[in-house]
């Protein structure tokens, strides 16, 4: 019986998650194979799988997947390498936060896709433009969220450390970072999912490869089966990376309930 906030067993959680996918594909198959939706607008699952196999086996779609994954990881890692230390500094030191926070709050509301014309002008249509778009879409969100997590650590822990003789750097190193690390790792996991949105936007314009490029080409041909396969491919890769990230977080931060 369901009760608020009561945990379910790992087996039940996996079973319920799998059940949703089964029902989703069953409804999809019923709507398309049953003739309720035209295949021009929505391909059926069987046709989608066949087209996906053709893309992978004959049209080099695996290379497109590789390019997209590289762009996501490259842009996201660049953003994380700068955002994590800056966010920690803003959360730990209120003077640094007062200096950076107004601009970061302003910049995080700017849609990354609006920068595409400028990025093409500055960096062309190569990899630099796509990595820059993912960087812009991820960086400011990461900075602000990490700063809030570090700055929200319980004050009594900080006061207790000072009482025991800890230095200012010792507070950051031995109190703030260990306490905030699980939440920071979860933030990285969440924002990695957003990075996938930005890479597809980047590949829809001025790209010669990648999943987004394949989707654009398929749209011109009204090949909804290939479009759906590309979208599902993104979802599968994202789900696998999300589960791997979550498992790694649990292994590294066993004391936290994440």
C-alpha positions as CSV (number, residue, x, y, z in Angstrom):
1,X,0.0,0.0,0.0
2,X,1.3,3.4,-0.9
3,X,2.1,5.8,2.0
4,X,3.7,9.3,1.8
5,X,7.5,9.2,1.8
6,X,7.6,5.5,2.5
7,X,10.4,3.8,0.5
8,X,9.8,0.9,-1.7
9,X,12.2,-2.0,-2.2
10,X,14.8,-1.9,-5.0
11,X,13.0,-4.8,-6.8
12,X,9.6,-3.1,-6.6
13,X,11.1,0.2,-7.8
14,X,12.7,-1.5,-10.8
15,X,9.6,-3.4,-11.6
16,X,7.4,-0.3,-11.4
17,X,9.8,1.6,-13.7
18,X,9.8,-1.2,-16.2
19,X,6.0,-1.5,-16.1
20,X,5.6,2.1,-17.1
21,X,7.8,1.6,-20.2
22,X,5.8,-1.6,-21.1
23,X,2.5,0.3,-20.9
24,X,3.9,3.3,-22.8
25,X,5.0,1.1,-25.7
26,X,1.8,-0.9,-25.6
27,X,-0.3,2.3,-25.9
28,X,2.0,3.6,-28.7
29,X,1.7,0.3,-30.6
30,X,-2.1,0.2,-30.1
31,X,-2.5,3.7,-31.5
32,X,-0.2,3.3,-34.5
33,X,-0.7,-0.4,-35.5
34,X,-4.4,-0.1,-34.8
35,X,-4.7,2.7,-37.4
36,X,-5.8,5.4,-35.0
37,X,-2.8,7.6,-35.8
38,X,-1.4,8.1,-39.3
39,X,2.1,6.7,-39.7
40,X,3.0,9.9,-41.5
41,X,2.8,11.7,-38.2
42,X,3.8,8.9,-35.8
43,X,5.6,5.7,-36.9
44,X,4.8,2.5,-35.1
45,X,7.4,0.8,-32.8
46,X,8.2,-2.0,-35.2
47,X,9.0,0.4,-38.1
48,X,11.0,2.6,-35.7
49,X,13.2,-0.4,-34.6
50,X,13.8,-1.5,-38.2
51,X,14.8,2.1,-39.2
52,X,17.0,2.3,-36.2
53,X,18.8,-0.9,-37.2
54,X,19.3,0.5,-40.7
55,X,20.7,3.7,-39.4
56,X,23.2,1.9,-37.2
57,X,24.2,-0.9,-39.6
58,X,24.2,1.0,-42.9
59,X,24.2,4.8,-42.4
60,X,26.9,5.2,-39.7
61,X,24.6,6.5,-37.0
62,X,26.9,5.1,-34.3
63,X,29.4,7.9,-35.3
64,X,26.7,10.5,-34.9
65,X,26.0,9.2,-31.4
66,X,29.7,9.3,-30.7
67,X,30.0,13.0,-31.8
68,X,27.0,13.9,-29.7
69,X,28.3,12.2,-26.6
70,X,31.7,13.8,-27.0
71,X,30.0,17.3,-27.2
72,X,27.9,16.8,-24.2
73,X,30.8,15.5,-22.0
74,X,33.2,18.1,-23.3
75,X,31.0,21.1,-22.8
76,X,29.7,19.8,-19.4
77,X,33.1,19.0,-18.1
78,X,34.4,22.5,-19.1
79,X,31.5,24.0,-17.2
80,X,31.9,21.8,-14.1
81,X,35.7,22.5,-13.9
82,X,35.1,26.2,-13.5
83,X,31.6,26.2,-11.8
84,X,32.4,23.8,-8.9
85,X,35.3,25.8,-7.4
86,X,33.5,29.1,-8.1
87,X,30.3,27.9,-6.6
88,X,32.1,26.6,-3.5
89,X,33.9,29.9,-3.1
90,X,30.6,31.8,-3.4
91,X,28.9,29.6,-0.9
92,X,31.8,29.7,1.6
93,X,32.7,33.4,1.4
94,X,29.8,36.0,1.4
95,X,32.0,38.7,-0.1
96,X,32.7,36.6,-3.2
97,X,29.0,35.7,-3.4
98,X,28.1,39.4,-3.2
99,X,30.5,40.1,-6.1
100,X,29.4,37.3,-8.5
101,X,25.8,36.5,-7.5
102,X,24.0,39.3,-9.2
103,X,25.6,38.6,-12.6
104,X,25.2,34.8,-12.3
105,X,21.5,35.3,-11.4
106,X,21.1,37.5,-14.4
107,X,23.0,35.2,-16.8
108,X,21.1,32.0,-15.8
109,X,17.9,33.5,-17.1
110,X,19.4,34.1,-20.5
111,X,18.3,31.3,-22.9
112,X,21.4,29.6,-24.2
113,X,19.8,29.0,-27.6
114,X,19.6,32.8,-28.1
115,X,23.4,32.9,-28.2
116,X,23.6,30.6,-31.2
117,X,23.8,33.4,-33.8
118,X,26.6,35.1,-31.8
119,X,28.5,31.8,-31.2
120,X,28.3,31.0,-34.9
121,X,29.7,34.5,-35.6
122,X,32.5,34.2,-33.1
123,X,33.4,30.5,-33.4
124,X,31.9,29.4,-36.7
125,X,29.9,26.2,-37.0
126,X,32.6,23.8,-35.7
127,X,33.0,22.1,-32.4
128,X,33.8,25.3,-30.5
129,X,30.4,26.7,-31.1
130,X,28.6,23.5,-29.9
131,X,30.9,23.2,-26.8
132,X,30.3,26.9,-26.0
133,X,26.6,26.5,-26.1
134,X,26.6,23.6,-23.7
135,X,29.0,25.5,-21.5
136,X,26.7,28.5,-21.4
137,X,23.7,26.4,-20.7
138,X,25.3,24.5,-17.8
139,X,27.7,26.9,-16.2
140,X,25.5,29.5,-14.6
141,X,23.0,26.9,-13.3
142,X,25.8,24.9,-11.7
143,X,27.4,27.9,-10.1
144,X,24.3,29.2,-8.4
145,X,23.0,25.8,-7.2
146,X,26.4,24.8,-5.8
147,X,26.8,28.1,-4.0
148,X,23.4,27.7,-2.4
149,X,24.2,24.1,-1.3
150,X,27.6,25.1,0.2
151,X,26.1,28.2,1.8
152,X,23.2,26.2,3.3
153,X,25.4,24.0,5.5
154,X,24.3,24.0,9.1
155,X,25.9,26.8,11.1
156,X,26.3,24.7,14.2
157,X,28.8,22.5,12.4
158,X,30.9,25.5,11.4
159,X,30.7,27.0,15.0
160,X,31.7,23.7,16.5
161,X,34.7,23.4,14.1
162,X,35.8,27.0,15.1
163,X,35.5,26.0,18.8
164,X,37.8,23.1,18.2
165,X,40.4,25.4,16.6
166,X,39.8,25.0,12.9
167,X,41.2,27.7,10.6
168,X,39.1,29.4,7.9
169,X,40.5,27.1,5.2
170,X,40.0,24.1,7.6
171,X,36.3,25.0,7.8
172,X,36.0,24.9,4.0
173,X,38.1,21.7,3.7
174,X,36.9,19.7,6.6
175,X,33.3,20.9,7.1
176,X,31.7,22.7,4.1
177,X,33.1,20.4,1.3
178,X,32.4,17.1,3.0
179,X,28.9,18.2,4.0
180,X,27.9,19.7,0.6
181,X,29.7,17.1,-1.6
182,X,26.7,14.7,-1.9
183,X,24.3,17.5,-2.9
184,X,27.0,18.9,-5.3
185,X,27.3,15.5,-7.0
186,X,23.5,15.4,-7.4
187,X,23.5,18.8,-8.9
188,X,26.1,17.7,-11.4
189,X,23.9,14.7,-12.3
190,X,20.8,16.9,-12.8
191,X,22.6,19.5,-14.9
192,X,24.2,16.8,-17.1
193,X,20.6,16.0,-18.2
194,X,20.1,19.7,-19.2
195,X,23.3,19.5,-21.2
196,X,21.7,17.0,-23.5
197,X,19.0,19.5,-24.4
198,X,21.5,22.1,-25.4
199,X,23.6,19.8,-27.6
200,X,20.6,18.8,-29.6
201,X,19.7,22.5,-30.1
202,X,23.3,23.1,-31.2
203,X,23.2,20.2,-33.7
204,X,20.0,21.3,-35.2
205,X,21.7,24.4,-36.6
206,X,25.0,24.2,-38.6
207,X,26.0,20.7,-37.9
208,X,27.2,18.0,-40.3
209,X,27.0,15.1,-37.8
210,X,25.4,14.2,-34.5
211,X,22.0,13.0,-33.4
212,X,20.5,16.4,-33.9
213,X,21.7,16.6,-37.4
214,X,20.2,13.2,-38.2
215,X,16.9,14.3,-36.7
216,X,16.9,17.5,-38.9
217,X,17.6,15.4,-42.1
218,X,14.8,13.0,-41.2
219,X,12.4,15.8,-40.6
220,X,13.0,17.1,-44.2
221,X,12.1,13.6,-45.4
222,X,9.1,13.2,-43.0
223,X,10.8,10.1,-41.7
224,X,9.1,10.0,-38.3
225,X,10.5,6.6,-37.6
226,X,14.1,7.9,-37.7
227,X,13.2,11.0,-35.7
228,X,11.6,8.9,-33.0
229,X,14.6,6.5,-33.0
230,X,17.0,9.5,-32.5
231,X,14.9,10.8,-29.7
232,X,14.7,7.4,-28.0
233,X,18.5,7.0,-28.4
234,X,19.0,10.3,-26.5
235,X,16.7,9.1,-23.8
236,X,18.5,5.7,-23.5
237,X,21.9,7.2,-23.3
238,X,20.7,9.8,-20.8
239,X,19.0,7.2,-18.6
240,X,22.2,5.0,-18.6
241,X,24.4,7.9,-17.7
242,X,22.0,9.1,-15.1
243,X,21.9,5.6,-13.4
244,X,25.7,5.4,-13.6
245,X,26.0,8.8,-12.1
246,X,23.6,8.0,-9.3
247,X,25.3,4.7,-8.5
248,X,28.7,6.4,-8.4
249,X,27.3,9.1,-6.0
250,X,26.0,6.4,-3.7
251,X,29.3,4.6,-3.7
252,X,31.3,7.8,-3.0
253,X,28.9,9.3,-0.4
254,X,27.6,6.3,1.5
255,X,26.6,8.5,4.5
256,X,24.2,10.6,2.4
257,X,20.7,9.5,1.4
258,X,20.9,10.1,-2.3
